[in-house]
Amino acid sequence: MTPEKSPARAFWARPPETGTIRVAELAPPGDGELLVETIYSAISRGTESLVHQGRVPENQYDAMRAPFQEGAFPGPVKYGYMNVGRIASGPDGAAEKTVFCLYPHQTAYVVPQDAVIAVPDEVPAARAVLAANMETALNAVWDGRLERSDRVAVIGAGVVGCLIAYVATRRCGAEVDLIDIDAAKAPVAEALGLSLCTPEAAGRDFSHVFHASGSDAGLQLALSIAGFEAEIIELSWYGDRQVSLPLGEHFHSRRLVLRSSQVGHVAPAFRDRWTRRDRLEHALSLLADPALDVLISGESRFEDLPDVMNTLIANPAGVLCHRIAYDPPPR
């Protein structure tokens, strides 16, 4: 790229359910800034689907802003937060390093140096796109304050649900049941050292239930299988959709706790020791396991992203993390 302003290309959502690729003019990086050329980004299917459809509630416009979002809800908006790139220009010694950034889908971008996290050598760029999902899962496990003796259920074998089960098993030693209505996800669970069961075959009396299915039925199941004084930790975000819950059944007699886990803040039990940057660095380090590649369910070219987004929204079955690949940047 030349020292003058250079063109990049970015994906913009134009609700409802349309998107376009626009030119973005980049100024050369100033002091303390980096020019990053994107290698891969990934679609956060749940959140980005709601953004793409214009379903962010008005009272959540500020809370749902992505770190480098442009435009405003309901749209048009440049939105996303799963980007892996290569530093093209920056301070001495920074060039060519692979980094993760909470940046939207864009071919290149200029950001402050402290906005990127170096990807560990043992984590390939193609897998590092899972960092934001792993950070969400890690924070949820921290919210649950899990111990080895805990019996844990995770409802919803999407990317976040699988990663919660993975972290709870591998890092906490907890006994975990992964539950999903789609039995075809069993090979994914098996590749991660987990077992999958359907809701009909789910156990009961769990001490912790993590809900990540994004459905009323999943959250209702969570309430029904939780044990006495158990905690149900909700990770699904429903946008503007209302959710119906049977709070007249076991909720009071079992003294259940229903709480939210949201990655915008470090879990309270860890907040005095971990910054958000520490947490993201740790999440990246947890991606060294090649087994996690099973969570990448597909890949498309950046140029195809407008059509791909519409397809994933219309036909979400079987979609886990969908990765977006970028052409090699010019040298």
Order of alpha helices (4+ residues) and beta strands (2+ residues): beta-beta-beta-alpha-beta-beta-beta-beta-beta-beta-alpha-alpha-beta-alpha-beta-alpha-beta-beta-alpha-beta-alpha-beta-alpha-beta-alpha-beta
